[in-house]
Amino acid sequence: MIRGLDHIGIAVASIEESRRLYEALGLEVAEIEEVPAEGVRVAMIPCGGTRIELLEPTRDDSPVAAFLAKRGPGIHHVCLASDAISEDDRRLRDGGYQVLRPEPTRGAGGSRVQFVHPRSTGGVLLELAQPPAESERP
């Protein structure tokens, strides 16, 4: 079940350059981590009850690198927080929505994630994320 907005993902060429804007506004980067399977480095910036995620490609063949090459820096995706991602994934599939992975996979912070193709969402790449259980945390 969806519990709310988890974060807004923003594709950037450089986390170090992009974070300066948010720091000038009084926000702080809480963590930076690399997600090798996705070919990105991510910086999470808490902002009120949600977060801003800066996505920097670490290799030229990553989806974020392709996004930057095609569209330039900007909003990459909207992420909704799930407390039952397998059920949400099944409901989307049963409803005919196009998900991008055969099943949810591990993403930043150890969360289980699934993406919904923009063709199924009115033009927005939608991510669903379920945080790891205490025993699964990195």
GIMO-V741048 format. One line per field, one symbol per residue. psi: psi as a letter, one per 40 degrees, with the letter a starting at -180 (. if undefined). A space follows every 50 residues. Layout:
psi: ???
//
This chain:
psi: iheahdihhhhidhddddddddddeeiihdihihgddefihihhhhgbea ihhhhhieideiddddddddeiiahdihhhhiegddddddddddeeihie idiiihaieeihiiihiddeefehhhihhhiiideei.
//
